[in-house]
Amino acid sequence: MKKILTFALLATFAMGANAAPKKAAKKPSNTPVFTTVKENPITSIKNQNRSGTCWDYATLAYFESEILKKTGKTYDLCESFVANKTYMDRAVQVVRLHGDLQFAQGGSTNDPLYCLKNYGICPEGAMPFPGSLTGDSLFNFNEFFSVMSPYVDAVAKNKASKISGQWKKGLQGIIDAYLGACPETFTYEGVQYTPKSFAASLGLNWDDYVNITSYTHHPFYTTFAVEVQDNWRMPQSYNLPMNEMMEIIDNAVMNGYTVAWGGDVSEPGFTRQGLAYMVDGNKVQSLQGSDMARWLGLSAAKQRNLIDSLGVNVPEVVPTQEQRQERYDNWELTDDHGMLIYGIAKDQNGKEYYMVKNSWGETGAYKGIWYMTKNFIAANTMDYMVNKNAIPAHIRKKMGI
């Protein structure tokens, strides 16, 4: 019996010795493997949920990063405060123009900046949590705007020769009912503030911030208000050649600054998995012998699936100044989303991407972060906000600042 047990043990050891160790499954060669070149501090990922407030979330994320850079302090600034003030201001302007201005959920980076300069801000927690007043866990503007938009439209297109100011009180009641009333005073970390004194305490100079764009229908090195509907305050942007527009982003990130970006994410190359490529549809279509040859006939969803399968091997368009202008003029380049550029990374092929903070919660393969190629950003930037101190000196000189 003892001999039998010895042989059994020896056989077991031999089988264990000869068994090949299991190898970890290899990722497909086209799966991006990123190496960080430069990453600047950001605050936590937020979720705008079912609201058109990317402009609000992206720009406050930008100022939170600016505060981090300058003071080392982490703040969670209140999107509801900015939305409350901005929607009232926009409604007033719509009424002034008798409805010849769109009243909508969207906005621009200038709206939070205007709010900070003129009304101040409060921290998250000084107003009801987003969505809590309507029984939601996050913003849901479907009912809110279904109530508010017809109200504003009715006032703006009133046939009366004179209107009263009472409509503002009524509208403010609707806004406060869904977002909460903006506090006149509040206590933060044991100190009592007004919204204006709190904004002043953040340590930023609101005059440090400029907008950058790049189009040929206005002269370079001049300013103009980018002609899109959500740019309703008509702030001025500096118009630069595309290569300098991109140089500023690189210089900002490499010197510790972030960038509040606004642009087009309707392209099929912007995937829900956290990647964005400026896909060259002609080259994809020319890949004969595969489903890719039918690229132009595929739905946007199926195009995105193909892009995901191609990964780092997806062919890209190298954008030009002329292409940017053409796409803008034919409505192909829109301003449908705002995000925060905060870093630069490279994939295994050496291609460079911007690391971008989104406001859709911790979604996608990178938990709320998108890796967007420089080609994508160059092609799809409508405009962006940056600290003027992040602009290279030779470009600032041309801008006259």
N, C-alpha and C positions, 0 to 999 in steps of 0.2 A: 504493500500500500504506500509505504514511504517512497519507494522507487518510482511508482506510478505518479505520485504527486510531484516528485522532482522533475520528471520528464514533462509533465503538464506545465509546470512553471517555466521551464526552459523554452518550451514551445511558445508560451505566451510572450516571453521576453523577445524571442526571435521575431514573432509577428509584429510586435511593437517596433522593433528596430528596423524591420524592412518596410514598414508602412510609410508611404510618402506623406510628408506634412501637407496639410491643406493650405493652398495658397489663397490669399485674399483676392477676391474678384477684381480684375482690373477695370478701371473706368475706360470707356471708349476714348480713343485718341482725340476725338473732336470735342470732348467735354472740356470747358475752360478750366485751366488751373492758373489761378491768379497769384502774382507776387506784388505786394504793395510797394510802390515807389515812394509815396508820401501820403500820410493820412492825418488830417487835422481833427481835433476834438469836436464832437457833436453831442447834443442832448438826446434823450430817448426818442424812439420811433413813436409817432402818434398815428391816429386813425381818423380821417375826416369822414369816413363812412359814407352815407348817402346825402352828401352835401357838396355843392360846388365851391368849396372853400380852400382849394389847394393853394391859391394865392395867399391866403391868410396863414395856413399852416407852414408853407414853405418860407415865407418872409419872416415869421416869428421864429422859426427854427434858425434862420440866418442870423437874426439879432441875438438869439440865445448863444450861438457860436461866437459872435462878435464879443459878447460879454465874457464868455469863457476865455477868449484870447487875451482880452484886455485886463480882466480882473481875477480870472481863475474861479469865479463863482458860477454855480449852476442855477439857472432859473427855469421855471415852467410858466411862460407868459400865456395870458388868457385869450384864446381865439374868439370866444364869445363876445368879449368887450369890443374887439376890433370889428367884428361882424355887426354888432349892434349899432355902432357909430357910423360905419360905412354904408349900411343899407339905408339909414335915414338920410345921410348926405346925398346918396345917389338918387333917392326918391325926390328930394328937393330939387335936384338938377333936372330930373325928368319932367317935373311939373313946370319948372321955369321954361323949359323948351317945348311945352305943350305936347309932350309925348314923343318928340323927335329925338329920342335917345332911348336906348334899350335898358329896361330894368331887368336885371338878371342876377343870378347867384355869383357869377364870376367877378374877377377883379384883377388888379395888377399889384406888383411889388410896391408901388407908390401908395396904395391904400393903407397898409399898416404903418408905413413911414409917416404919412400925413396924420394918422391917428396918434402915433407916438409924439409927434411934434405939437399937435394942437389940442389933443384931449388927454394924453397920457396913456396909462395902461395899468392893469392890475394883474396879480399872479393868479394862476389856476387855483380855484378854491375860494376866491373872493366872490365868484358868481356861481350859479348852479352848474353842476357838471353837464357837459354836452349831452343832450337827449333826455336828461332826467325829468324835465318838466312835462314831457309828453309820454313818459313811460318807456322810453328807449334807453339803451345803455350807451348810445353814441348819437351823434347828429343824424337826423332824418328830416330833410327839408321838403319832402313831398307835400305834406299838408300845409306846412308853413308858407311856402310860396304859392300854393293853390289859393290861400286866403289873401296873402299880401299883394301879389301881382295884380289881380283884378281891382283891388282897392286903389293902388297907385294909378292904374290905367284910367279908372273912372274919374279921378281928380284931374289928371293931366289932360284928358280929352273932354273935360267939362265944357259945355257950350255957354256957360254963364260969362257975362262981361267982367265979373269980379268974383273971386273966391275968398273965403275966410281962411284964417289960420288954424281952424279947428281940426282940419284934416291931419295936421302934424301930430296933434295929441292922440287922435284915433290910431294913426299908424304906429306911434311910439308904443301904444298899448299892445298892439299886435306883436311888435318886435320883442317887447319885454315879456309877453306871455310865453313866447317860444324859446327865447334865449336867456331870459332873466334881465332884470334892470341893472344898469351899470352902477356900481357903488360910488357914493360921494366920498366916503372915507372907509378905510379898512385897516386891520392890523396884520403886519407881516413880521415874523420873527421878533415879536415883542415891541415893534415900533409902529406907530400910527401914521398912515399916509393918506394923501389924496392921490387919485390917478396921476396927476401931473407931478407931484413930488416924488412918487414912486418911479416914474419914468426918468426924472432927473437924477435919481439915486443910482441908476444902472451904470453910469460912468461912460456913456457913449456921446459922441458929438453928432447930432442928427444931420449936420451939414457936411459930414464926411462921405455921404453916399451919393453915387451917380449911377445912371443907367447907360448901358452900352448896347448898340445895335449895329447892323451892317446891311445897307441897301443902296442901290445906285440911283433911285429916283429923287434923292436929295444929295447935295454935295457932301463929300467926306470932310470931316473935321468941323462940321457944323452940328447944331442940335435941331431936332424936330420931335413932334409927338407922334409916336408910331400909330398908324391908322388902323386900329382894331377896336371893336366895340367895347371890350372890357377895359380899355385904356381911357375910361370916361373922364378922368380928372385931367387928361391931356398933359401929363408930365413930359418934360423934354428928355430925349435920349441923345447921347453923343453918337454920331454916325461915323464909323471907322471902316476901313477895308477889312475884309473877312480875316485875313491873316493876323491883323493886329487885334481884332476882336478875340481871336483864339489865343494869341500871345498873352493877353491880359489874364485870361483864365489860368493858363499855366503858371504865370508869374505869381498870381494871387495864391494858388494852392501851394506852390513850392515855398512861399514865404509865410505860410501859416494862416492864410485867409481862406474863407469860404465864399461861395458865389450863389446868390439867389437867382435861379435860372427859370425863365419862362419860355415855353416853346411847344412844339408839336410832337405828340406821342401817338398820333393816329396811324403812323406808318406801320406796316406789318412787321418790320424789323424790331419794333418795341414789343418784347414778349412779356407774358405774365410771370415768367420764371426769373425775372431779374436781369435780363440782358437787353441790349439795344444795339442793333447794327443798321447801317445805312445800306440796305440790301440792293445789289445790282440785279434787278429782275431780268435783264437781258442775258447776263451770264448764267444765272440760275436756269433760265429757260433753255439755254444752249447745251445743258448737260443731258445729252441724248441718252436714250436707253433707260430712263428712270422716270418716275412720276414728276420729277423736277422740270421736265420738258414742258409740262402743262401749266407752268407757274402762273401765267397771266390769266388763265381761266379758272384759277382756284379762288375759293372764298378767302377772306382775310384770316379766318380761323385756321384753315388748312395751310395757308401760306406760313402762318406762325408755327404750325407743327413741323413743317419742312425746315424752317429756320432753326428750331430747337434741335432737329436731327442733324443738321449740318454743323452746329456749334461754331467753333473757332474757324472752321473752313468755309463759312459763308462768304461769298464774294461781295465786296462792297464798292459802292460808287465813291469816287473821290470828288467831293463837292467843289464847285467853282462859284465865284461871285455872280456870274451870269445865271447859273442854275438857281441860286438863292432868290434872285430877283424874279425870275420866271415863275418859280413855285409860289412866291408871295403874291404876285399879280394874278395868277390863275386860281387862287384860293386853296392851293394844295398845301402851302405852309401856313399853319394856323397857330393860335395861341391857346391850345386846349389844356395845358397843364403847367403847374409850377412845382419845382423840386429844389433841393439844395446840393450843389456840387461841393464836395469836401475833401476829395483825395484823387490820386492817380495810381493806377495799377497796370501791370503788363500780364498778358497771357503767355502760354508756353511757346508761342510763335514770335513773341516780342511785340505784338500789337498793343498799343496803349489805349486805356479806357479811363474815363472819369468815374470815380466812386460817388454815387448820388443817393442821397437820403430821400425816400418817398414818404407819403402820408397816407398810406393804405394799410397801416398796421404791419405786423411782422409776417408779411406774405412773401411768396416766391421762394426760390432756392436759397436766397441770401438774407432772409428774415427782414424784409423791408428795405434792403439796399439794392440798388441797380448798378450794374456795370455797363456804361454806355460809351461806345467807341468815340474817339475824337471826330471821326467822319460823321457820325450821327449828330453830335452836338453842333459841328460846323454847319451842317445842312439844315438843322431843325431849330436853331435858336431864333426866337422872335426878338427877345432882348433879355438883359439880365441886370441885376443890381450888384455893385461891388464897392468896397471901400476905396476911395480915390488914392489912398496911400499904397494900395496894392498894384497900382498901374505903373509900368516901367516909366522911368523918367523921360525917355525920349518920346514916348507916346503922349505923356502928360503935356509935354512942351507943345506938341502939335495941337492938342486939345485946348490949350490956353488955360490950364488949371495948375 
